Amino acid sequence: MYKKLGSSGHRLSDEVTEHIKMLIRNEHLKPGDKIPNEIELGRLFGVSRPTIRQAVNSLVSQNIVEIVRGRGTFVSRAPGLARDPLGLEFILAPDLQISLAEARLAIEPGVARLAAENATEKGLNKIGECIEKMREVVHEHRIGMAIELDFHRSIAEASCNQIIMRVVPIILDSILNTYADSNPTIRDHGVALEEHTAVYKAIAGHDADKAFSLMQTHLKNSHERLVRRKSDKAS
């Protein structure tokens, strides 16, 4: 899997970096896998520890691997996907919340359609688990935005589309970052649970058109609730 490196006109650290990327692309190394330490990598590649250190630092800067203090170096859960790659944190919160809601309305109904077409049993089970957890939150009269967003995240994963599986979480993570300003109510969660359950049933029934329509309705309602809360807050 690892090979001795020779002179190719490139820096040896760059060669190490590219070889490790290749191992991840070819799934010889998978997200969450631990990679050998500096000494072992140096021996495997036939290069010095400073060369390995440069390569690892480059991989860390690209979020391809992450160093866990006291445990070692691991392949990142989403290799190559930087935190906030779209720079959303620099958009003023009120404008960001509305923009995120509009973006979701444009994107996620299509994601639900794909999930209805492509979801595996494992993917459906994950969506169903989110529904059950959300039901517990509503039953206990708590507010839990994270589980609502996990439901949408699980639908993105069920779409089995590698681009969607990376893009949608970026939007959802940004919603969590502005959560404190959105002021959802316990009643909002109850309504969302009903709408989520309907979307889940459509996806589980592999009814793509219905999944699209129900997700669109859910996100329209969510957008309207957000606009209403902001208007009430401003008045």
QUITAWO-V402237 format. One record per backbone hydrogen bond with DSSP energy under -1.0 kcal/mol. NH is the residue of the N-H (numbers start at 1). CO is the residue of the C=O. E is the energy in kcal/mol with one decimal. If there is no record, write none. Layout:
NH | CO | E
NH | CO | E
//
This chain:
5 | 45 | -2.5
15 | 11 | -1.9
16 | 12 | -2.4
17 | 13 | -2.4
18 | 14 | -2.6
19 | 15 | -2.2
20 | 16 | -2.3
21 | 17 | -2.2
22 | 18 | -2.2
23 | 19 | -2.0
24 | 20 | -1.8
25 | 21 | -2.8
26 | 22 | -2.5
27 | 24 | -1.3
28 | 23 | -2.4
29 | 23 | -1.8
32 | 75 | -2.4
33 | 30 | -2.8
35 | 73 | -2.8
41 | 37 | -3.0
42 | 38 | -2.7
43 | 39 | -1.9
44 | 40 | -2.7
45 | 41 | -2.8
46 | 42 | -1.4
47 | 42 | -1.6
52 | 48 | -1.9
53 | 49 | -3.0
54 | 50 | -2.2
55 | 51 | -2.0
56 | 52 | -2.8
57 | 53 | -2.5
58 | 54 | -1.9
59 | 55 | -2.1
60 | 56 | -2.6
61 | 57 | -2.2
62 | 58 | -1.0
63 | 60 | -1.9
64 | 59 | -2.9
66 | 74 | -2.8
68 | 72 | -3.2
71 | 68 | -2.6
72 | 68 | -2.4
74 | 66 | -2.8
75 | 33 | -2.7
76 | 64 | -2.3
80 | 63 | -1.5
81 | 78 | -2.3
87 | 84 | -1.7
90 | 87 | -1.5
91 | 88 | -2.1
96 | 92 | -2.5
97 | 93 | -2.6
98 | 94 | -1.5
99 | 95 | -2.4
100 | 96 | -3.0
101 | 97 | -2.1
102 | 98 | -2.3
103 | 99 | -2.4
104 | 100 | -2.5
105 | 101 | -1.9
106 | 102 | -1.6
107 | 103 | -1.8
108 | 104 | -2.5
111 | 107 | -1.2
112 | 108 | -2.5
113 | 109 | -1.9
114 | 110 | -2.2
115 | 111 | -2.5
116 | 112 | -2.3
117 | 113 | -1.5
118 | 114 | -2.6
119 | 115 | -2.7
124 | 120 | -2.5
125 | 121 | -2.3
126 | 122 | -1.8
127 | 123 | -1.8
128 | 124 | -2.6
129 | 125 | -2.2
130 | 126 | -1.6
131 | 127 | -1.8
132 | 128 | -2.1
133 | 129 | -2.3
134 | 130 | -2.4
135 | 131 | -2.3
136 | 132 | -1.8
137 | 133 | -1.9
138 | 134 | -2.5
139 | 135 | -2.6
140 | 136 | -1.9
141 | 138 | -1.5
142 | 137 | -2.6
148 | 144 | -1.0
149 | 145 | -2.2
150 | 146 | -2.1
151 | 147 | -1.6
152 | 148 | -1.3
153 | 149 | -2.5
154 | 150 | -2.6
155 | 151 | -1.4
156 | 152 | -1.9
157 | 153 | -2.1
158 | 154 | -2.0
159 | 155 | -1.1
160 | 157 | -1.4
165 | 161 | -2.5
166 | 163 | -1.3
167 | 163 | -2.6
168 | 164 | -2.1
171 | 167 | -1.3
172 | 168 | -2.4
173 | 169 | -2.8
174 | 170 | -1.5
175 | 171 | -1.5
176 | 172 | -1.9
177 | 173 | -1.6
179 | 176 | -1.2
181 | 178 | -1.3
182 | 179 | -1.7
189 | 185 | -1.7
190 | 186 | -1.8
191 | 187 | -2.3
192 | 188 | -2.7
193 | 189 | -2.4
194 | 190 | -1.7
195 | 191 | -2.2
196 | 192 | -3.2
197 | 193 | -2.6
198 | 194 | -1.8
199 | 195 | -2.1
200 | 196 | -2.9
201 | 197 | -2.3
202 | 198 | -1.8
203 | 199 | -2.4
204 | 200 | -3.1
205 | 201 | -1.8
206 | 203 | -1.7
207 | 202 | -2.6
208 | 206 | -1.0
211 | 207 | -2.4
212 | 208 | -2.3
213 | 209 | -2.4
214 | 210 | -2.8
215 | 211 | -2.2
216 | 212 | -2.3
217 | 213 | -2.3
218 | 214 | -2.5
219 | 215 | -2.5
220 | 216 | -2.2
221 | 217 | -2.5
222 | 218 | -2.3
223 | 219 | -2.4
224 | 220 | -2.5
225 | 221 | -2.4
226 | 222 | -2.2
227 | 223 | -2.5
228 | 224 | -2.5
229 | 225 | -2.5
230 | 226 | -2.1
231 | 227 | -2.2
232 | 228 | -2.6
233 | 229 | -2.2
234 | 230 | -2.0
235 | 231 | -1.4
//
